[in-house]
Amino acid sequence: MIRLRRRTALVSTLAICLALAAGAGGAFLLLRPADDAAPAEETAKPATAIVERGELVQTARLDGAVGFGAAVPVTTKADGIITWLPDVGGQLDRGSVALRANERAVPVLIGDVPLYRAIDGSGMEGADVSMVASNLMELGHFSHSDPATFETGGWFREAVRDWQESLGLERTGTLGPADVIVLSAPSRVSAVTAHLGDGAGGQPFTVTGTTRVVEASVPAQDAGVIGTGAKATIELPDGRTVDGSIVTVTTTGEGTEAKVRAIVAIDDQAALNGVDAAAVTVRVVTRSVPDVLIVPVAALVALAEGGYALQDEGGGLHGVEIGLIADDRVEVSGTGIDSGMTVVSAR
C-alpha cells in the first residue's frame, strides 16, 4: 500500500507538470527520479559485544590531594634576633642554614636525638654525641670512627672548629642546643610564622617531608579491603596517571564518626615536578581475577526462572554463571561461551 500511494502521487504530479509545460510554451520540466525517493525506514540492528578473555580488576575510588605530608613545627633555642629566614618551599638538609640570629648562622643536623647539652672535646659520649659525630662524618670533617661508640676528644674539637669556620662562625670547638637545629630527616619549609626582628627562640617555621605524597579519604565500604602495600594509580588534573602504593591507613573517631585516611607514596616524583598541591583521584586495586571471560554487564539477560544468560546473534540464549563485577564489566562462564563470541547487548 505504501508503494502504491507513492506511485499514484508521482503520476498525478507528472500529469500536472506536463499540462503546465504545454500551456507555458515548453517551460522547463524537472522531475525527481523515483530511485531518489526516501527509502523506507529499516529496523535497527541490536547492539552487540564481543566476549573477551583477560584479567578483570576491581578498584576502589578515593578522593585525595597531592602534598608533602603533615607539617610539624621546628623549635630553636638560638639566642638573639632573627635576621634571616628561609623561604617557603626551601629545602633544609644536613649542614643547611635554617635561620640567622644576629647574623649568625644556625645550621641543621639530621638525627633522632635532640642536642640537649653543650658538647666539647672533653671525653664525652652518649646518643647526642653519636648524632653530632655522625653528622660531622657525613659532612666530611672526619671519617675515622664509629659514631655509635664515639667519644669526644681532640679530633672532635678540631672537626667542630672546621665546620664552624666553613659557616663563618667563631671556632669554639663546642656545640650547644642554641647553636643548631636538629631535624629527623631532610625537610621542606611549609610555612614561616616568624618575622625578621622576632626573638630567635621559639618555633619560627614548620616543615614537611621533601617527597610528594597523596592524602586520601577512604570510603566506608572500602575501609576493610584497602591495606598497606596495595598498588594504586593516581589520576592527575591534566589527565596523566602515575603509579603509587598505600603506605599507611589510619582511622580516627568511632562508629558513624569514624574517618579512614590513606597516605599514598608516589613512585615517580619527577612526574609531579611543579605540582606542589592538587586534587587527584586515586584508584586502588581491591580484587582481580586473571584469565577469565568478560562481557559488559549490559549483555546479561535476567531469566524468569532465575539466573542469567547471554543471547547470541541468532536469538539463542546461553546460561552463564557470573563472577566478579567491575567497571560495568562482568566475569562469566558457561557451556558454549568462549572468547570472540558475539552476543547481544543492551548498549
C-alpha positions in Angstrom: 0.0 0.0 0.0 2.9 2.4 0.8 4.4 1.9 -2.7 1.0 2.2 -4.5 0.3 5.6 -2.9 3.8 6.8 -3.8 3.4 5.8 -7.4 -0.1 7.3 -7.8 1.2 10.6 -6.4 4.1 10.6 -8.9 1.8 10.0 -11.9 -0.5 12.8 -10.8 2.4 15.2 -10.3 3.7 14.3 -13.8 0.3 15.0 -15.5 0.1 18.4 -13.8 3.6 19.3 -14.8 3.0 18.3 -18.5 -0.1 20.4 -18.6 1.7 23.4 -17.3 4.5 22.9 -19.8 2.1 22.8 -22.7 0.4 26.0 -21.6 3.6 27.8 -21.0 5.1 27.2 -24.4 7.5 24.4 -23.4 8.6 25.5 -20.0 11.5 23.6 -18.4 10.3 20.4 -16.6 12.2 18.8 -13.7 11.2 15.5 -12.2 13.0 13.7 -9.3 13.7 10.1 -10.3 11.7 7.5 -8.4 15.0 5.9 -7.3 15.8 9.1 -5.3 12.8 8.8 -3.1 13.5 8.4 0.6 13.9 4.7 1.4 11.5 3.0 3.8 12.9 3.1 7.4 14.7 -0.1 8.3 14.6 -1.9 11.6 17.7 -1.0 13.7 20.1 -3.9 14.4 20.6 -4.7 18.0 23.9 -3.6 19.7 26.4 -6.4 20.2 29.6 -7.0 22.2 32.5 -9.5 21.9 33.2 -11.9 24.7 36.8 -11.2 25.8 39.4 -13.2 27.8 41.6 -11.4 30.2 42.1 -10.0 33.7 39.2 -8.3 35.4 40.3 -5.8 38.0 38.0 -4.2 40.7 39.2 -0.9 42.1 38.2 1.5 44.8 38.0 5.2 44.1 39.5 7.6 46.6 39.4 11.4 46.6 42.7 12.9 47.6 45.2 15.7 47.3 48.9 15.9 46.4 51.1 17.4 49.1 54.2 16.8 51.2 52.6 15.3 54.2 51.8 16.7 57.6 53.6 19.8 58.7 55.5 19.9 62.1 56.8 22.9 63.9 60.6 23.4 64.2 61.9 24.6 67.6 65.1 26.6 68.0 66.9 27.6 71.2 69.0 30.2 69.4 69.8 33.5 71.1 69.3 36.9 69.6 67.1 38.5 67.0 66.1 36.8 63.7 67.9 38.5 60.8 67.2 35.9 58.1 64.6 33.2 57.5 64.2 30.5 54.8 61.6 30.8 52.0 58.5 28.6 51.9 59.4 25.6 49.7 63.1 25.8 50.7 65.0 22.6 51.4 66.7 22.0 54.7 69.4 19.3 54.7 72.3 18.4 56.8 74.6 21.4 57.1 72.0 23.9 55.6 71.5 27.2 57.4 68.0 27.1 58.9 68.0 30.8 60.0 70.3 33.6 61.1 70.2 35.2 64.6 72.2 38.4 65.0 73.6 37.5 61.5 74.9 34.2 63.0 74.1 31.1 61.1 72.1 28.4 62.8 72.7 25.2 60.8 70.8 21.9 60.5 71.9 18.5 61.8 69.9 15.3 61.0 69.2 12.9 63.8 66.6 11.4 66.1 68.1 12.8 69.3 67.9 16.5 70.2 71.1 18.3 71.3 70.3 18.8 75.0 73.8 19.8 76.3 77.0 21.5 75.2 79.4 19.0 73.7 83.1 19.6 73.6 86.3 17.6 73.3 86.5 16.5 77.0 85.8 12.8 76.5 82.0 12.9 76.3 79.9 10.1 74.9 76.2 9.3 74.5 73.4 9.3 71.9 73.7 13.0 71.4 77.4 12.8 70.9 77.0 9.9 68.4 74.4 12.1 66.5 76.8 15.0 66.2 79.7 12.8 65.2 77.7 11.0 62.5 76.7 14.4 61.0 80.3 15.7 61.1 81.4 12.5 59.3 78.7 12.9 56.6 79.8 16.5 56.1 83.3 15.3 55.6 85.0 16.8 58.6 86.3 13.4 59.8 85.8 9.7 58.9 87.9 7.5 61.1 85.5 6.5 63.9 82.3 4.5 64.5 79.8 7.2 65.7 77.9 4.6 67.8 80.9 4.2 70.1 82.3 7.7 69.7 84.0 9.6 72.5 84.9 13.3 72.1 88.5 14.4 72.1 90.9 16.4 70.2 89.7 15.0 66.8 86.1 16.0 67.7 87.1 19.5 68.7 89.0 20.2 65.5 86.2 18.8 63.4 83.7 21.1 65.0 86.1 24.1 64.6 86.5 23.3 60.9 82.7 23.1 60.4 82.2 26.3 62.3 84.8 28.1 60.1 83.0 26.8 56.9 79.8 28.5 58.2 81.5 31.8 59.1 81.1 31.1 62.8 83.5 31.5 65.7 85.9 28.5 66.0 84.9 27.5 69.5 85.1 23.7 69.1 81.9 23.4 71.2 78.3 22.8 70.1 75.3 23.5 72.3 71.5 23.4 71.9 71.4 27.1 70.8 73.9 26.5 68.1 72.0 24.0 65.8 68.5 22.8 64.8 68.1 19.0 64.7 65.6 17.6 62.2 64.7 14.0 61.9 65.2 14.0 58.1 65.8 16.4 55.2 62.8 18.7 55.1 60.9 21.2 53.1 59.8 24.5 54.7 56.0 24.5 54.5 55.2 27.8 56.4 57.1 30.6 58.0 55.4 32.0 61.1 58.2 34.2 62.5 59.3 37.6 61.1 62.6 39.4 60.8 63.2 41.1 64.1 61.4 38.5 66.2 63.3 36.7 69.0 65.1 33.7 67.6 64.0 31.3 70.3 60.7 29.5 69.6 59.1 27.9 66.5 59.8 30.1 63.6 58.6 27.8 60.8 57.1 24.4 60.0 58.4 21.7 57.8 57.2 18.6 55.9 59.0 15.8 54.1 60.6 16.5 50.8 58.7 13.9 48.7 55.2 14.4 47.4 52.5 12.1 48.7 48.7 11.8 48.3 46.5 12.1 51.3 43.2 10.4 50.5 39.9 9.6 52.3 38.8 6.0 52.1 35.0 5.4 51.6 33.4 3.4 54.4 32.5 0.5 52.1 36.2 0.1 51.1 37.8 0.6 54.5 38.2 -3.2 55.1 39.7 -4.0 51.8 42.4 -1.3 51.4 45.6 -2.0 53.3 49.3 -1.1 53.4 51.2 -2.1 50.3 48.2 -2.0 48.0 49.1 -0.8 44.5 47.4 2.5 43.4 47.0 4.6 40.3 46.9 8.4 40.7 44.9 10.4 38.2 46.4 13.9 37.9 44.3 17.0 36.9 46.0 17.2 33.4 44.8 13.6 32.6 48.2 11.9 33.2 48.5 8.9 35.6 51.3 7.9 37.9 51.8 4.7 39.9 51.9 4.6 43.7 51.2 2.4 46.7 49.5 2.7 50.1 52.0 3.3 52.9 49.6 3.9 55.8 45.9 3.6 56.6 44.7 5.3 59.7 41.3 5.5 61.4 40.2 8.4 63.6 36.9 8.6 65.6 34.5 5.8 66.3 31.2 4.5 64.9 29.5 6.7 62.4 32.1 9.4 63.2 35.0 7.2 62.1 37.1 8.5 59.2 39.7 6.5 57.4 42.6 8.2 55.7 45.3 6.7 53.5 48.8 8.0 52.6 49.8 7.0 49.1 53.5 7.1 48.1 54.2 8.3 44.5 56.7 6.2 42.6 57.9 8.7 40.1 58.5 12.0 41.9 59.8 13.7 38.7 56.4 13.2 37.1 55.0 15.7 39.6 57.6 18.4 39.2 55.8 21.8 39.6 52.8 20.1 41.2 53.0 21.0 44.9 49.3 20.9 45.6 46.4 19.5 43.5 43.2 17.5 43.9 43.6 14.0 42.5 41.7 10.7 42.2 43.3 7.5 43.5 42.3 4.1 42.3 43.3 1.2 44.4 43.1 -2.5 43.3 40.9 -4.3 45.8 40.4 -7.6 43.8 41.4 -9.1 40.5 40.8 -12.4 38.6 43.1 -13.4 35.8 42.3 -15.3 32.6 38.5 -15.1 32.7 35.8 -14.5 30.1 34.4 -10.9 30.3 31.4 -9.2 28.8 29.6 -5.9 29.5 27.1 -6.1 32.3 24.5 -4.8 29.8 24.9 -8.1 27.8 23.4 -10.1 30.7 19.8 -11.3 30.2 17.9 -12.0 33.5 15.9 -15.2 33.2 12.4 -15.5 34.6 13.3 -18.8 36.3 16.3 -17.1 37.9 19.9 -16.7 36.8 21.4 -15.1 33.8 22.1 -15.8 30.1 23.8 -14.3 27.1 21.9 -14.0 23.8 23.7 -14.9 20.6 23.1 -13.1 17.2 20.6 -15.8 16.2 18.5 -15.2 19.3 19.6 -18.3 21.2 20.1 -18.0 25.0 23.1 -19.5 26.8 23.0 -19.8 30.6 26.0 -18.3 32.4 27.4 -18.1 35.9 28.7 -14.7 36.9 31.7 -13.8 39.0 33.5 -10.5 39.7 31.8 -7.3 38.5 33.9 -4.2 37.9 33.6 -1.0 35.9 30.4 -2.2 34.1 32.0 -5.5 33.1 31.4 -8.9 34.5 33.2 -12.3 34.6 31.1 -15.1 33.0 31.4 -18.8 32.4 29.1 -21.4 30.8 28.7 -24.0 28.2 29.2 -22.7 24.7 30.7 -19.4 25.8 34.2 -18.6 24.5 36.4 -15.7 23.7 35.5 -14.0 20.4 31.8 -14.9 20.6 29.4 -12.1 19.6 26.5 -11.5 22.0 23.6 -9.0 22.0 24.0 -6.1 24.4 21.5 -3.6 25.7 24.0 -0.8 24.7 
